[in-house]
Amino acid sequence: MLVFSLLILSYFFLFIFSYLWVDFNLSLTHYPFLVNFLDKFQHWGYFNRSLSAKIYLGLLLLLFSIQLYLFFSGFLKKQSLKKLLVLAGAVTLIASLSYPFLSADIFHYLFDAKIIGYYHQNPYLYSPNSFPGDSWLRFTHWVHLPTPYGPTWLLYSLIPFAFSLGKFILNFYGLKLLNGLLFLSAGIFLLRINKNDKNVFAYWFFNPFLIIELLVNSHNDILVIFLFYLSLFLLLKKMQGKFFVFIASVLIKFVHIIFAPVLFLKKKYRRLFFNFLVVFLFFYFAYLLNASGQQFHSWYFSWLFMALPFIGLNNFSWFLIFILEAVILIFKYCPFILTGSWQETSFLTFFRALFIFYGLVFFLPVLQLRLWRSLKSFGKKV
């Protein structure tokens, strides 16, 4: 119970910390007491940046320490699957209700849905600033840009809008809770695919990186990953609909078409292909880190979880992944919390070398071994 309590409390502290950073232009409540309380909370966070950065760093170290303990201690294997799922549900709920203090993307998602549902216009043709009288423009960022996302995401974002009764707060928390439901469902599919391997709880359900980027920051990659896991589950169970589900995932962010061959490969070649994808993504991320005119966003790293659980990583490799995730969250967001400027948060040059190092030293040898074994097996059959 001590470990469970510490895990819940850690994410509850993250939940509290997130509300230090509510946008000054956004009113989450109209109750005078809560307005006054949140106002003091915001001023404490925004004007005590040095202390806030230290708290953020301390929370990250605590969360990743718990994750490492769960993965390497054997604690998870001693717990019932039901108890772990209840704990995962509690953590997901807390994280889903947290304020997206490290990203403003969710407000653009909500405005895109409003353009369709309220203004009855096409968000591919109209950007938020096409509606200058809208009060949501006060806290929506990148208002000059039309939506860059595919139709699947737009349809999904209309679900909480339809049930919000025109109220922003219901729309906002509705989308976050719906993302939480997807996160839980994706993890359950991952459990089923991996034959109830309880390590899934360490690298998915209780992974601080995924929880912060997909639940707290509410990036729409969660829908991509959920649909991919669902299509893979349908493939393994030899059920209908896998191609439709996969196409739906691609119609969110088109780059994920690179995963399409998985649906056509025989079982013995899928792991080999997943290895290729992991190595490719590592080098692609390394390119984005320093390429002129390109940008690597930290949540891109979540794309790797469409392949990482399926390449047979050993414990040491998972340890390195967890460490890399912690480094990304620290170097990407600590400078922003400390300075208040995103201009200071670009990745340092060594990140490119770090990604290349991981690809060459850990994943390329695994890929080569898989390829050699596949060719050797093919040669014997010939």
N, C-alpha and C positions, 0 to 999 in steps of 0.2 A: 504493500500500500504506500510505502514511502516513495518509491519510484513513481508510481501513478500520481501521487499528490504533487510531487516535484514537477512532473511533466505538465500537469494541468495548471499549476501556479505559474510556471515559466511562461506559458502562452497567455495566461491572464495578465501577467505583467507587461507582455508585449502588446496586448489589447489596450491596456491603460496608456502605455507609452505612445501608441499610435495617435491617440486623441490630443496629444500635445501639438499636433501638426495640422489640425483642421484649418482649411483655407479661411482667411479672415473675411472673405466675401461670401462664405457659405454659412447658412443658418440651418443647423440640424434640428433645432427645436425652438419653440416660441414660449416655452415656460420660463418666466423670469428667473427663477432660482437656477435652472439648468443653464440658461443663457449666461448668467453671471459666473457660474462655476466654470463653464467651458471657456469663457473669455479669459479668466485668470489662468486656466490650464494652457491656453494657446500662448499667452504672453510669457508664461514660464518657459515653455518649450522654445519659442522663437528667439527669446532674448537671454537664454542661458545655454548657448549652443555648445560651449566647451563641455559643460557637464552633461548635456544631452548626448553628445557624441560618445562620451565615456559610458553612459548608461546603455546606449545602443550596442557598443562593443561588448560590454559585460553580458548583455542578454544573448548576443550571438554566441559568445564563448560557452555560456551555460547551455543553450539549446543544442549546440553541436556536441558538447560533452555528453549530454544525455543520449543523443543519437548514437555516438560511438559506444557508450556503455551498453545500450540496448542491442547493438549489432554484435559486439564481441564478447559479452559476458555470459551468454547462454540464457539470459533472463527471459527472453521472449518464448523460448521453447518450453519453458515450465508453465506458461500461462495458457489458459483456454482460449480458443479462437473467439468465442463469444465475448469474453471479457475484454480482449484486445480490440474487438470491433466497437464495443461500447466506448472504450477509451478514445479510439480513433474518431468516433462520432462527436465526442465532447470537445476534443482538440479542434476538429474541423469547424464546429459551431462557433467556438471562441474566435478562431482566426477569421472566419467569414464575416463576423460582426465587427472586426477591427477596421479602423479607418485606413484607406490606402495612402499612407503618409509618404511613400516613396515613389508614387506614380500618379499621374492625373488622367491616365488613359480611360478609366471607367467613365469619366464625365463626358468624353467624346462618344463613347459607346451609347450612353444614355441619350445624348443629343441626336445621334443618328436615328435612334428609334423614334424620337419625338418628331423628327423631320417627316418620317413616314406616317406615324400614327396620329399626330396632331395637325401638322401642316399639310399632309397629303402630297408631299413632294418627294423627288428622287434624291437620296443622299449622295448618289454618284455625280449628280449635276449641281447640287446645292450644298454649300458648306454652312456651318453654324452662323457665320457672320452675314449670311444672306437674310437673316431674321434679326435685324438690329434692335428690335424692341424686346427681345426675349430676356427674361431675368437670369436664365441659366448661363448667359454669356459672361457673367461676372466671375464664374469659377471654372468655366470650360477653357481648356488650353488648345492651341493650334486651331483656332476658330476659322482660319482662312482655308483649311484643307477639307475637301470632300472625303468621304469615307474611303479608306484603302482596303477594306475587308470585303470578302466575298458574301454572296447572298445567304449562305447558311447561317453566318453570324448575325446578319440583320434580322432574319426570321427568329432566331433564338432570342435576340435582345428585345423583340416585340412581346415576348411572353410576360416578363415582369411589367412592361409598360401597360399591357392590356388590363392587368389586375391592380394597377396603382391608383386608379380613380383620379388620375390627373395630378396626384401628389408626388412631389419629387422624392420625399423621404421613403415612401413605400416602393417607389421604382428603384431607388438606390439600394436599399437593403434587400429588396426582392431579387435583384440581379446577383448580389453577393451571396445570398443564401442558395440561390439556384446553382451558382458556381460551386458552392460547398457540396451540394448534392451530387454534382458531376464528379467532384474530387473523390468522394466516398465511393461512388459507383465505379469509377475508373480503377481504384485500388482493389475493389472486390473482383473485377474482371481480371486484374493482374494476379490476384491470389488464385483464382480458378485456373488461369493459364499455367501458373507455376505450381500447381497441385498443392495449394495451401501451405507453401513455404512461408514460415512466419518471419523470415528476414525481410519480406515485403513491407512489414510494418516499419522497419528501420529505414529502408531506402525510399519508401513512398509516403505512407501515412504520417510518420513522425520525422520527415525530412525538412529541416528548417528552411532550406533554400526553396523547395517546392511550395511549402506553406506560405512563405513570405511573398513569392512572386505570383503564385496562382490563386491564393485565397486572400491574403492581405492586400496586395497590389491589384488583384483581380484581372490579370491579363487573360485575354481570350484564348491563349494557347491551351487552356484547360479543356475547352470544347474540342479542339483538334486532337489532343491526346486521348480524351474519352472515346471519341468516335473511332480512332485508330485501334485502341484496345478492344472495343466492341467488335470491329470488323475482324480482328485477329481471333477473338474468341469464337465468332461464328465460323471462321475458317477451320479452326481446330475441331470444332464440334460438327463440322460438315453440315452447317445449317444455311438456309437461304438468306439473302440480303446483304452479304458481306461486301459485294461490289458497290451497292447503293450507299451503304454506310461509309465506305472508304471515300467514294466520290464526294459525299457530303462533307467529309473532313477536309478534303482538298479545296472545296469551295468556301473555305474560310481564309486560309493562307496557301496560295497556289504552290509555294516552294515544297510543300510536303508530298507532291507528286513523286518525288524521288523514292518514296517508300512503296510505290505501286508494285514492283516486282515480287514483293513478299507474298502477294496473293496468288501468284502463278507458279512459284517455285515449290519443288518437292520438299518435304520436311527436312531431309538431310542437308539441303543446301541453304535453308533459311538462316541458320546461325552464321554461316559463312558470309551471306549477304549482309546481315546485320553488322558483322565485323567491318565490312567494307564501308557501310554507312557511318559507323562511329568514327573511323579513321578519316573519312572524307569530311565529316562535320567538324572534327577537331582542326583540320587544316583550313577549312573554310572560315571558321571563327578566327583562326590566327591571321588569315588574310584580311578579314574585316577590321581587325584591331588597328592596323596601321595603314591600310590602303587609303589613298587619297579620295575623299568624297564618300567614303563608306563609313558605316558605324556599326559597332557590335553592342547590342543591348543585352544586359545581363540575363533577361528571361529567355533569350535564345537558347541558353544552355539547357533549358527544360526540354528542348526538342530531342536531346540525347536520350531522354527517358522513353522515347519511342523505340529505342534499340538496346540500351544498356541492360535492361533486365533479361535479355534473350541471348547474350553472347557468352555466358558462362564465366563471368568474372569471379576470381578468387577473392578472399577476404582482404588481402593486401591491396588489390586493385580498387575495391570498394572504398577502402580507407583513403586512398589517394583522391578518389572522386569526391568524397565528403570534404576533404581538406581544400580541394580546388573550389568547391561551392562556397565554403566559408571565406576563402580569399576573395572571391568575386563579390560577395555581399559586403565585405569590409572595405575593399578598395573602391568599389563603385559608389557606395552610399555614405560612408563615413565623411568624406570630404564635403558632400552636400549638406549633411547635418551640421558640420562644423562651420561652414562658410555661408551657407544659404544660396550658393550659386552652382548651377549645373555646369558652368564653364570650367569649374575646377575638378570635375569628376571624371574626366576622360581617363581611360585605362592607361597605365604606364607602359612604356615600350617593352618591358620585360614580360608582359603578359603574352605577347606573341611568341616569344621564345618558350614560355611555359607551356602553351598549348602544343607547340611543335614537339617539345620534350615529352609530354604525355603521350602524344600520338606515336612517336618513334619508339620510345622505350617500352611502353606498356601495351599498346593496342596493335601496332604494326606487327610485332613478333607473334602475337596471338593469331592475327589474320594470316600471316605466312604459314603458321602451323596448321590452321584449318585448311588452307588452300593445298598444302602439301599432302595432308591426309586425304582430302577429296580426290586429288589427282592420282594418288597412289591407289585408292579404292577403285577409281575409274579404270586405271591401268590393269588391275587384276581381272576386272570383268571382261576387258577386251582380250 
